[in-house]
Amino acid sequence: MADKKVKVTLVKSLIGSVPKNRAIAESMGLRRIGQSVVLPDNDSTKGQVRLIRHLIKVEEV
C-alpha cells in the first residue's frame, strides 16, 4: 500500500480557541496562520483533523 499523505494548513488564528484545540494544532506542527505541514494519512491524523477542522484546510498530496 502506498504511503498516503495530507497537507494541513492553518487558516484561522489559535487566539481564543480552546486550549485542547491549540495543543492539537501545535502538536501537528502548526503555529502560524498560513503554515502548512505534510502528515501521514492515518487514523491518528484523521482524528486530530476532525477535532480542529474549523481551523484548518486539508488537501491530499
Distance bins in CASP14 RR format, pairs under 12 A and 6 or more apart:
PFRMAT RR
TARGET T0000
AUTHOR 0000-0000-0000
RMODE 2
METHOD distances of the structure
MODEL  1
1 40 0 0 0 0 0 1 0 0 0 0 0
1 41 0 0 0 0 0 1 0 0 0 0 0
1 42 0 0 0 0 0 1 0 0 0 0 0
2 40 0 0 0 0 0 1 0 0 0 0 0
2 41 0 0 0 0 0 1 0 0 0 0 0
2 60 0 0 0 0 0 1 0 0 0 0 0
2 61 0 0 0 0 0 1 0 0 0 0 0
3 38 0 0 0 0 0 1 0 0 0 0 0
3 39 0 0 0 0 0 1 0 0 0 0 0
3 40 1 0 0 1 0 0 0 0 0 0 0
3 41 0 0 0 0 1 0 0 0 0 0 0
3 42 0 0 0 0 1 0 0 0 0 0 0
3 61 0 0 0 0 0 1 0 0 0 0 0
4 38 0 0 0 0 0 1 0 0 0 0 0
4 39 0 0 0 0 0 1 0 0 0 0 0
4 40 1 0 0 1 0 0 0 0 0 0 0
4 41 1 1 0 0 0 0 0 0 0 0 0
4 42 0 0 0 0 1 0 0 0 0 0 0
4 43 0 0 0 0 0 1 0 0 0 0 0
4 45 0 0 0 0 1 0 0 0 0 0 0
4 46 0 0 0 0 0 1 0 0 0 0 0
4 60 1 0 0 1 0 0 0 0 0 0 0
4 61 0 0 0 0 1 0 0 0 0 0 0
5 36 0 0 0 0 0 1 0 0 0 0 0
5 37 0 0 0 0 0 1 0 0 0 0 0
5 38 1 0 1 0 0 0 0 0 0 0 0
5 39 1 0 0 1 0 0 0 0 0 0 0
5 40 1 0 0 1 0 0 0 0 0 0 0
5 41 1 0 0 1 0 0 0 0 0 0 0
5 42 0 0 0 0 0 1 0 0 0 0 0
5 45 0 0 0 0 1 0 0 0 0 0 0
5 58 0 0 0 0 0 1 0 0 0 0 0
5 59 0 0 0 0 1 0 0 0 0 0 0
5 60 1 0 0 1 0 0 0 0 0 0 0
5 61 1 0 1 0 0 0 0 0 0 0 0
6 28 0 0 0 0 0 1 0 0 0 0 0
6 36 0 0 0 0 0 1 0 0 0 0 0
6 37 0 0 0 0 1 0 0 0 0 0 0
6 38 1 0 0 1 0 0 0 0 0 0 0
6 39 1 0 1 0 0 0 0 0 0 0 0
6 40 1 0 0 1 0 0 0 0 0 0 0
6 41 1 0 1 0 0 0 0 0 0 0 0
6 42 0 0 0 0 1 0 0 0 0 0 0
6 44 0 0 0 0 0 1 0 0 0 0 0
6 45 1 0 0 1 0 0 0 0 0 0 0
6 46 0 0 0 0 1 0 0 0 0 0 0
6 47 0 0 0 0 0 1 0 0 0 0 0
6 48 0 0 0 0 0 1 0 0 0 0 0
6 49 1 0 0 1 0 0 0 0 0 0 0
6 56 0 0 0 0 0 1 0 0 0 0 0
6 57 0 0 0 0 0 1 0 0 0 0 0
6 58 1 0 1 0 0 0 0 0 0 0 0
6 59 1 0 0 1 0 0 0 0 0 0 0
6 60 1 0 1 0 0 0 0 0 0 0 0
6 61 1 0 0 1 0 0 0 0 0 0 0
7 28 0 0 0 0 0 1 0 0 0 0 0
7 30 0 0 0 0 0 1 0 0 0 0 0
7 34 0 0 0 0 0 1 0 0 0 0 0
7 35 0 0 0 0 0 1 0 0 0 0 0
7 36 1 0 1 0 0 0 0 0 0 0 0
7 37 1 0 0 1 0 0 0 0 0 0 0
7 38 1 0 1 0 0 0 0 0 0 0 0
7 39 0 0 0 0 1 0 0 0 0 0 0
7 40 0 0 0 0 0 1 0 0 0 0 0
7 41 0 0 0 0 0 1 0 0 0 0 0
7 45 0 0 0 0 0 1 0 0 0 0 0
7 49 0 0 0 0 0 1 0 0 0 0 0
7 56 0 0 0 0 0 1 0 0 0 0 0
7 57 0 0 0 0 1 0 0 0 0 0 0
7 58 1 0 0 1 0 0 0 0 0 0 0
7 59 1 0 1 0 0 0 0 0 0 0 0
7 60 1 0 0 1 0 0 0 0 0 0 0
7 61 1 0 1 0 0 0 0 0 0 0 0
8 24 0 0 0 0 0 1 0 0 0 0 0
8 25 0 0 0 0 1 0 0 0 0 0 0
8 27 0 0 0 0 0 1 0 0 0 0 0
8 28 1 0 0 1 0 0 0 0 0 0 0
8 29 0 0 0 0 1 0 0 0 0 0 0
8 30 1 0 0 1 0 0 0 0 0 0 0
8 34 0 0 0 0 0 1 0 0 0 0 0
8 35 0 0 0 0 1 0 0 0 0 0 0
8 36 1 0 0 1 0 0 0 0 0 0 0
8 37 1 0 1 0 0 0 0 0 0 0 0
8 38 1 0 0 1 0 0 0 0 0 0 0
8 39 1 0 1 0 0 0 0 0 0 0 0
8 40 0 0 0 0 0 1 0 0 0 0 0
8 41 0 0 0 0 0 1 0 0 0 0 0
8 45 0 0 0 0 1 0 0 0 0 0 0
8 46 0 0 0 0 0 1 0 0 0 0 0
8 47 0 0 0 0 0 1 0 0 0 0 0
8 48 0 0 0 0 1 0 0 0 0 0 0
8 49 1 0 0 1 0 0 0 0 0 0 0
8 50 0 0 0 0 0 1 0 0 0 0 0
8 52 0 0 0 0 1 0 0 0 0 0 0
8 53 0 0 0 0 0 1 0 0 0 0 0
8 55 0 0 0 0 1 0 0 0 0 0 0
8 56 1 0 1 0 0 0 0 0 0 0 0
8 57 1 0 0 1 0 0 0 0 0 0 0
8 58 1 0 1 0 0 0 0 0 0 0 0
8 59 0 0 0 0 1 0 0 0 0 0 0
8 60 0 0 0 0 0 1 0 0 0 0 0
8 61 0 0 0 0 0 1 0 0 0 0 0
9 25 0 0 0 0 0 1 0 0 0 0 0
9 28 0 0 0 0 0 1 0 0 0 0 0
9 29 0 0 0 0 0 1 0 0 0 0 0
9 30 1 0 0 1 0 0 0 0 0 0 0
9 32 0 0 0 0 0 1 0 0 0 0 0
9 33 0 0 0 0 1 0 0 0 0 0 0
9 34 1 0 1 0 0 0 0 0 0 0 0
9 35 1 0 0 1 0 0 0 0 0 0 0
9 36 1 0 1 0 0 0 0 0 0 0 0
9 37 0 0 0 0 1 0 0 0 0 0 0
9 38 0 0 0 0 0 1 0 0 0 0 0
9 39 0 0 0 0 0 1 0 0 0 0 0
9 49 0 0 0 0 0 1 0 0 0 0 0
9 52 0 0 0 0 0 1 0 0 0 0 0
9 55 0 0 0 0 1 0 0 0 0 0 0
9 56 1 0 0 1 0 0 0 0 0 0 0
9 57 1 0 1 0 0 0 0 0 0 0 0
9 58 1 0 0 1 0 0 0 0 0 0 0
9 59 1 0 0 1 0 0 0 0 0 0 0
9 61 0 0 0 0 0 1 0 0 0 0 0
10 17 0 0 0 0 0 1 0 0 0 0 0
10 21 0 0 0 0 0 1 0 0 0 0 0
10 22 0 0 0 0 0 1 0 0 0 0 0
10 24 0 0 0 0 0 1 0 0 0 0 0
10 25 1 0 0 1 0 0 0 0 0 0 0
10 26 0 0 0 0 0 1 0 0 0 0 0
10 28 0 0 0 0 1 0 0 0 0 0 0
10 29 0 0 0 0 1 0 0 0 0 0 0
10 30 1 0 1 0 0 0 0 0 0 0 0
10 31 1 0 0 1 0 0 0 0 0 0 0
10 32 1 0 0 1 0 0 0 0 0 0 0
10 33 1 0 1 0 0 0 0 0 0 0 0
10 34 1 0 1 0 0 0 0 0 0 0 0
10 35 1 0 1 0 0 0 0 0 0 0 0
10 36 1 0 0 1 0 0 0 0 0 0 0
10 37 0 0 0 0 1 0 0 0 0 0 0
10 49 0 0 0 0 0 1 0 0 0 0 0
10 52 0 0 0 0 1 0 0 0 0 0 0
10 53 0 0 0 0 0 1 0 0 0 0 0
10 54 0 0 0 0 0 1 0 0 0 0 0
10 55 1 0 0 1 0 0 0 0 0 0 0
10 56 1 0 1 0 0 0 0 0 0 0 0
10 57 0 0 0 0 1 0 0 0 0 0 0
10 58 0 0 0 0 0 1 0 0 0 0 0
11 25 0 0 0 0 0 1 0 0 0 0 0
11 30 0 0 0 0 1 0 0 0 0 0 0
11 32 0 0 0 0 0 1 0 0 0 0 0
11 33 1 0 0 1 0 0 0 0 0 0 0
11 34 1 0 0 1 0 0 0 0 0 0 0
11 35 0 0 0 0 1 0 0 0 0 0 0
11 36 0 0 0 0 0 1 0 0 0 0 0
11 52 0 0 0 0 0 1 0 0 0 0 0
11 53 0 0 0 0 0 1 0 0 0 0 0
11 54 0 0 0 0 1 0 0 0 0 0 0
11 55 1 0 0 1 0 0 0 0 0 0 0
11 56 1 0 0 1 0 0 0 0 0 0 0
11 57 1 0 1 0 0 0 0 0 0 0 0
11 58 0 0 0 0 0 1 0 0 0 0 0
11 59 0 0 0 0 0 1 0 0 0 0 0
12 21 0 0 0 0 0 1 0 0 0 0 0
12 22 0 0 0 0 0 1 0 0 0 0 0
12 25 0 0 0 0 1 0 0 0 0 0 0
12 30 0 0 0 0 0 1 0 0 0 0 0
12 32 0 0 0 0 0 1 0 0 0 0 0
12 33 1 0 0 1 0 0 0 0 0 0 0
12 34 0 0 0 0 1 0 0 0 0 0 0
12 52 0 0 0 0 1 0 0 0 0 0 0
12 53 0 0 0 0 0 1 0 0 0 0 0
12 54 1 0 0 1 0 0 0 0 0 0 0
12 55 1 0 1 0 0 0 0 0 0 0 0
12 56 1 0 0 1 0 0 0 0 0 0 0
12 57 0 0 0 0 1 0 0 0 0 0 0
13 21 0 0 0 0 0 1 0 0 0 0 0
13 22 0 0 0 0 0 1 0 0 0 0 0
13 25 0 0 0 0 0 1 0 0 0 0 0
13 30 0 0 0 0 0 1 0 0 0 0 0
13 31 0 0 0 0 0 1 0 0 0 0 0
13 32 0 0 0 0 1 0 0 0 0 0 0
13 33 1 0 0 1 0 0 0 0 0 0 0
13 34 0 0 0 0 0 1 0 0 0 0 0
13 35 0 0 0 0 0 1 0 0 0 0 0
13 54 0 0 0 0 0 1 0 0 0 0 0
13 55 0 0 0 0 1 0 0 0 0 0 0
13 56 0 0 0 0 0 1 0 0 0 0 0
14 20 0 0 0 0 0 1 0 0 0 0 0
14 21 1 0 0 1 0 0 0 0 0 0 0
14 22 1 0 1 0 0 0 0 0 0 0 0
14 23 0 0 0 0 1 0 0 0 0 0 0
14 24 0 0 0 0 1 0 0 0 0 0 0
14 25 1 0 1 0 0 0 0 0 0 0 0
14 26 1 0 0 1 0 0 0 0 0 0 0
14 28 0 0 0 0 0 1 0 0 0 0 0
14 29 0 0 0 0 0 1 0 0 0 0 0
14 30 0 0 0 0 1 0 0 0 0 0 0
14 31 0 0 0 0 1 0 0 0 0 0 0
14 32 0 0 0 0 1 0 0 0 0 0 0
14 33 0 0 0 0 1 0 0 0 0 0 0
14 34 0 0 0 0 0 1 0 0 0 0 0
14 35 0 0 0 0 0 1 0 0 0 0 0
14 52 0 0 0 0 1 0 0 0 0 0 0
14 54 0 0 0 0 0 1 0 0 0 0 0
14 55 1 0 0 1 0 0 0 0 0 0 0
14 56 0 0 0 0 0 1 0 0 0 0 0
15 21 0 0 0 0 0 1 0 0 0 0 0
15 22 0 0 0 0 1 0 0 0 0 0 0
15 25 0 0 0 0 0 1 0 0 0 0 0
15 32 0 0 0 0 0 1 0 0 0 0 0
15 33 0 0 0 0 0 1 0 0 0 0 0
15 55 0 0 0 0 0 1 0 0 0 0 0
16 22 0 0 0 0 1 0 0 0 0 0 0
16 55 0 0 0 0 0 1 0 0 0 0 0
17 23 0 0 0 0 1 0 0 0 0 0 0
17 24 0 0 0 0 1 0 0 0 0 0 0
17 25 1 0 0 1 0 0 0 0 0 0 0
17 26 0 0 0 0 0 1 0 0 0 0 0
17 30 0 0 0 0 0 1 0 0 0 0 0
17 51 0 0 0 0 0 1 0 0 0 0 0
17 52 0 0 0 0 1 0 0 0 0 0 0
17 54 0 0 0 0 1 0 0 0 0 0 0
17 55 1 0 0 1 0 0 0 0 0 0 0
17 56 0 0 0 0 0 1 0 0 0 0 0
18 24 0 0 0 0 1 0 0 0 0 0 0
18 25 0 0 0 0 0 1 0 0 0 0 0
18 51 0 0 0 0 1 0 0 0 0 0 0
18 52 0 0 0 0 1 0 0 0 0 0 0
18 54 0 0 0 0 0 1 0 0 0 0 0
18 55 0 0 0 0 0 1 0 0 0 0 0
19 25 0 0 0 0 0 1 0 0 0 0 0
19 26 0 0 0 0 0 1 0 0 0 0 0
20 26 0 0 0 0 0 1 0 0 0 0 0
20 27 0 0 0 0 0 1 0 0 0 0 0
20 48 0 0 0 0 0 1 0 0 0 0 0
20 51 1 0 0 1 0 0 0 0 0 0 0
20 52 0 0 0 0 1 0 0 0 0 0 0
21 27 0 0 0 0 0 1 0 0 0 0 0
21 28 0 0 0 0 0 1 0 0 0 0 0
21 30 0 0 0 0 0 1 0 0 0 0 0
21 48 0 0 0 0 1 0 0 0 0 0 0
21 49 0 0 0 0 0 1 0 0 0 0 0
21 50 0 0 0 0 0 1 0 0 0 0 0
21 51 1 0 0 1 0 0 0 0 0 0 0
21 52 1 0 1 0 0 0 0 0 0 0 0
21 53 0 0 0 0 0 1 0 0 0 0 0
21 54 0 0 0 0 1 0 0 0 0 0 0
21 55 1 0 0 1 0 0 0 0 0 0 0
21 56 0 0 0 0 0 1 0 0 0 0 0
22 28 0 0 0 0 0 1 0 0 0 0 0
22 29 0 0 0 0 0 1 0 0 0 0 0
22 30 0 0 0 0 1 0 0 0 0 0 0
22 31 0 0 0 0 1 0 0 0 0 0 0
22 51 0 0 0 0 0 1 0 0 0 0 0
22 52 0 0 0 0 1 0 0 0 0 0 0
22 55 0 0 0 0 1 0 0 0 0 0 0
23 29 0 0 0 0 0 1 0 0 0 0 0
23 30 0 0 0 0 0 1 0 0 0 0 0
23 31 0 0 0 0 0 1 0 0 0 0 0
23 48 0 0 0 0 0 1 0 0 0 0 0
23 51 0 0 0 0 0 1 0 0 0 0 0
23 52 0 0 0 0 1 0 0 0 0 0 0
24 30 0 0 0 0 1 0 0 0 0 0 0
24 44 0 0 0 0 0 1 0 0 0 0 0
24 45 0 0 0 0 0 1 0 0 0 0 0
24 47 0 0 0 0 1 0 0 0 0 0 0
24 48 1 0 1 0 0 0 0 0 0 0 0
24 49 0 0 0 0 1 0 0 0 0 0 0
24 50 0 0 0 0 0 1 0 0 0 0 0
24 51 1 0 1 0 0 0 0 0 0 0 0
24 52 1 0 1 0 0 0 0 0 0 0 0
24 53 0 0 0 0 0 1 0 0 0 0 0
24 54 0 0 0 0 0 1 0 0 0 0 0
24 55 0 0 0 0 1 0 0 0 0 0 0
24 56 0 0 0 0 1 0 0 0 0 0 0
25 31 1 0 0 1 0 0 0 0 0 0 0
25 32 0 0 0 0 0 1 0 0 0 0 0
25 33 0 0 0 0 0 1 0 0 0 0 0
25 34 0 0 0 0 0 1 0 0 0 0 0
25 35 0 0 0 0 1 0 0 0 0 0 0
25 37 0 0 0 0 0 1 0 0 0 0 0
25 48 0 0 0 0 1 0 0 0 0 0 0
25 49 0 0 0 0 0 1 0 0 0 0 0
25 51 0 0 0 0 1 0 0 0 0 0 0
25 52 1 0 1 0 0 0 0 0 0 0 0
25 53 0 0 0 0 0 1 0 0 0 0 0
25 54 0 0 0 0 0 1 0 0 0 0 0
25 55 1 0 0 1 0 0 0 0 0 0 0
25 56 1 0 0 1 0 0 0 0 0 0 0
26 32 0 0 0 0 0 1 0 0 0 0 0
26 35 0 0 0 0 0 1 0 0 0 0 0
26 37 0 0 0 0 0 1 0 0 0 0 0
26 48 0 0 0 0 0 1 0 0 0 0 0
26 52 0 0 0 0 0 1 0 0 0 0 0
26 55 0 0 0 0 0 1 0 0 0 0 0
27 37 0 0 0 0 0 1 0 0 0 0 0
27 39 0 0 0 0 0 1 0 0 0 0 0
27 44 0 0 0 0 0 1 0 0 0 0 0
27 45 0 0 0 0 0 1 0 0 0 0 0
27 47 0 0 0 0 0 1 0 0 0 0 0
27 48 1 0 0 1 0 0 0 0 0 0 0
27 51 0 0 0 0 0 1 0 0 0 0 0
27 52 0 0 0 0 0 1 0 0 0 0 0
28 35 0 0 0 0 1 0 0 0 0 0 0
28 36 0 0 0 0 0 1 0 0 0 0 0
28 37 1 0 0 1 0 0 0 0 0 0 0
28 38 0 0 0 0 0 1 0 0 0 0 0
28 39 1 0 0 1 0 0 0 0 0 0 0
28 40 0 0 0 0 0 1 0 0 0 0 0
28 44 0 0 0 0 0 1 0 0 0 0 0
28 45 1 0 0 1 0 0 0 0 0 0 0
28 46 0 0 0 0 0 1 0 0 0 0 0
28 47 0 0 0 0 0 1 0 0 0 0 0
28 48 1 0 1 0 0 0 0 0 0 0 0
28 49 0 0 0 0 1 0 0 0 0 0 0
28 51 0 0 0 0 0 1 0 0 0 0 0
28 52 0 0 0 0 1 0 0 0 0 0 0
28 55 0 0 0 0 0 1 0 0 0 0 0
28 56 0 0 0 0 1 0 0 0 0 0 0
28 58 0 0 0 0 0 1 0 0 0 0 0
29 35 1 0 0 1 0 0 0 0 0 0 0
29 36 0 0 0 0 1 0 0 0 0 0 0
29 37 1 0 1 0 0 0 0 0 0 0 0
29 38 0 0 0 0 0 1 0 0 0 0 0
29 39 0 0 0 0 1 0 0 0 0 0 0
29 45 0 0 0 0 0 1 0 0 0 0 0
29 48 0 0 0 0 0 1 0 0 0 0 0
29 52 0 0 0 0 0 1 0 0 0 0 0
29 56 0 0 0 0 0 1 0 0 0 0 0
30 36 0 0 0 0 1 0 0 0 0 0 0
30 37 1 0 0 1 0 0 0 0 0 0 0
30 38 0 0 0 0 0 1 0 0 0 0 0
30 39 0 0 0 0 0 1 0 0 0 0 0
30 48 0 0 0 0 0 1 0 0 0 0 0
30 49 0 0 0 0 0 1 0 0 0 0 0
30 52 0 0 0 0 1 0 0 0 0 0 0
30 55 0 0 0 0 1 0 0 0 0 0 0
30 56 1 0 0 1 0 0 0 0 0 0 0
30 57 0 0 0 0 0 1 0 0 0 0 0
30 58 0 0 0 0 0 1 0 0 0 0 0
31 37 0 0 0 0 1 0 0 0 0 0 0
33 55 0 0 0 0 1 0 0 0 0 0 0
33 56 0 0 0 0 0 1 0 0 0 0 0
33 57 0 0 0 0 0 1 0 0 0 0 0
34 55 0 0 0 0 0 1 0 0 0 0 0
34 56 0 0 0 0 1 0 0 0 0 0 0
34 57 0 0 0 0 1 0 0 0 0 0 0
35 55 0 0 0 0 0 1 0 0 0 0 0
35 56 0 0 0 0 0 1 0 0 0 0 0
35 57 0 0 0 0 0 1 0 0 0 0 0
36 56 0 0 0 0 1 0 0 0 0 0 0
36 57 0 0 0 0 1 0 0 0 0 0 0
36 58 0 0 0 0 0 1 0 0 0 0 0
36 59 0 0 0 0 1 0 0 0 0 0 0
36 61 0 0 0 0 0 1 0 0 0 0 0
37 45 0 0 0 0 0 1 0 0 0 0 0
37 48 0 0 0 0 0 1 0 0 0 0 0
37 49 0 0 0 0 0 1 0 0 0 0 0
37 56 0 0 0 0 1 0 0 0 0 0 0
37 57 0 0 0 0 0 1 0 0 0 0 0
37 58 0 0 0 0 0 1 0 0 0 0 0
37 59 0 0 0 0 0 1 0 0 0 0 0
37 61 0 0 0 0 0 1 0 0 0 0 0
38 45 0 0 0 0 0 1 0 0 0 0 0
38 58 0 0 0 0 0 1 0 0 0 0 0
38 59 0 0 0 0 1 0 0 0 0 0 0
38 60 0 0 0 0 0 1 0 0 0 0 0
38 61 1 0 1 0 0 0 0 0 0 0 0
39 45 1 0 1 0 0 0 0 0 0 0 0
39 46 0 0 0 0 1 0 0 0 0 0 0
39 47 0 0 0 0 0 1 0 0 0 0 0
39 48 0 0 0 0 1 0 0 0 0 0 0
39 49 0 0 0 0 1 0 0 0 0 0 0
39 56 0 0 0 0 0 1 0 0 0 0 0
39 58 0 0 0 0 1 0 0 0 0 0 0
39 59 0 0 0 0 0 1 0 0 0 0 0
39 60 0 0 0 0 0 1 0 0 0 0 0
39 61 0 0 0 0 1 0 0 0 0 0 0
40 46 0 0 0 0 0 1 0 0 0 0 0
40 48 0 0 0 0 0 1 0 0 0 0 0
40 49 0 0 0 0 0 1 0 0 0 0 0
40 60 0 0 0 0 0 1 0 0 0 0 0
40 61 0 0 0 0 0 1 0 0 0 0 0
41 47 0 0 0 0 0 1 0 0 0 0 0
41 48 0 0 0 0 0 1 0 0 0 0 0
41 49 0 0 0 0 1 0 0 0 0 0 0
41 58 0 0 0 0 1 0 0 0 0 0 0
41 59 0 0 0 0 0 1 0 0 0 0 0
41 60 1 0 0 1 0 0 0 0 0 0 0
41 61 0 0 0 0 1 0 0 0 0 0 0
42 48 0 0 0 0 0 1 0 0 0 0 0
42 49 0 0 0 0 0 1 0 0 0 0 0
43 49 0 0 0 0 0 1 0 0 0 0 0
43 50 0 0 0 0 0 1 0 0 0 0 0
44 50 0 0 0 0 0 1 0 0 0 0 0
44 51 0 0 0 0 0 1 0 0 0 0 0
45 51 0 0 0 0 0 1 0 0 0 0 0
45 52 0 0 0 0 0 1 0 0 0 0 0
45 56 0 0 0 0 0 1 0 0 0 0 0
45 58 0 0 0 0 1 0 0 0 0 0 0
46 52 0 0 0 0 0 1 0 0 0 0 0
46 53 0 0 0 0 0 1 0 0 0 0 0
46 58 0 0 0 0 1 0 0 0 0 0 0
47 53 0 0 0 0 1 0 0 0 0 0 0
47 56 0 0 0 0 0 1 0 0 0 0 0
47 58 0 0 0 0 0 1 0 0 0 0 0
48 55 0 0 0 0 0 1 0 0 0 0 0
48 56 0 0 0 0 1 0 0 0 0 0 0
48 58 0 0 0 0 0 1 0 0 0 0 0
49 55 0 0 0 0 0 1 0 0 0 0 0
49 56 1 0 0 1 0 0 0 0 0 0 0
49 57 0 0 0 0 0 1 0 0 0 0 0
49 58 1 0 1 0 0 0 0 0 0 0 0
49 59 0 0 0 0 0 1 0 0 0 0 0
49 60 0 0 0 0 0 1 0 0 0 0 0
50 56 0 0 0 0 0 1 0 0 0 0 0
50 58 0 0 0 0 0 1 0 0 0 0 0
52 58 0 0 0 0 0 1 0 0 0 0 0
END
